[in-house]
Amino acid sequence: RVLVNAANTLMRNLTVALQSASLAASSTTTGTTTTEGEETTEDGPQKKKMKTNHATNVKRDLYNILDPSFARGKDVILIPGAIVTRLTLPGLINALAGVIGGIVD
């Protein structure tokens, strides 16, 4: 039972760290997302556009899991799967630790 609780804690820490690194400001927690109606142009109807209002003061990668080669910026969206494939050992340790700022450089 102790091992299951430890595994659950490590997995929760990893998913929170991946979410922190994937978006500069998560629209589910700090911003709002709205869907606009369909627009019609000369080419016919277009798909619905989604507008996301991100908070500007939220820091990306709170847990310091990304290595310096990752593109950064408020408009860059990193998919968690892409982050996992390029995690280094220090990044993985920081993600599993769940400490803001990380424990390893």
VENSULLIN-V659532 format. One record per backbone hydrogen bond with DSSP energy under -0.5 kcal/mol. CO is the residue of the C=O (numbers start at 1). NH is the residue of the N-H. E is the energy in kcal/mol with one decimal. If there is no record, write none. Layout:
((CO | NH | E) (CO | NH | E))
This chain:
((1 | 5 | -2.0) (2 | 6 | -2.2) (3 | 7 | -2.5) (4 | 8 | -2.4) (5 | 9 | -2.1) (6 | 10 | -2.4) (7 | 11 | -2.4) (8 | 12 | -2.3) (9 | 13 | -2.5) (10 | 14 | -2.2) (11 | 15 | -2.3) (12 | 16 | -2.2) (13 | 17 | -2.2) (14 | 18 | -2.3) (15 | 19 | -2.1) (16 | 20 | -2.1) (17 | 21 | -1.8) (18 | 22 | -1.6) (19 | 23 | -1.2) (20 | 61 | -1.7) (22 | 78 | -2.2) (26 | 29 | -1.0) (26 | 30 | -2.7) (26 | 31 | -0.8) (32 | 53 | -2.6) (34 | 36 | -0.5) (34 | 51 | -2.2) (39 | 46 | -2.6) (41 | 44 | -1.5) (44 | 41 | -1.8) (49 | 36 | -2.3) (49 | 51 | -0.5) (51 | 34 | -2.1) (52 | 54 | -0.9) (53 | 32 | -1.1) (61 | 64 | -1.4) (62 | 101 | -3.0) (67 | 70 | -1.7) (73 | 76 | -0.7) (76 | 78 | -0.6) (77 | 79 | -0.5) (79 | 82 | -0.9) (79 | 83 | -1.8) (80 | 84 | -2.5) (81 | 85 | -1.8) (82 | 86 | -0.8) (83 | 86 | -0.8) (84 | 87 | -1.2) (88 | 92 | -2.6) (89 | 93 | -2.4) (90 | 94 | -2.4) (91 | 95 | -2.3) (92 | 96 | -2.5) (93 | 97 | -2.0) (94 | 98 | -1.5) (94 | 99 | -0.6) (98 | 100 | -0.5) (99 | 102 | -2.3))
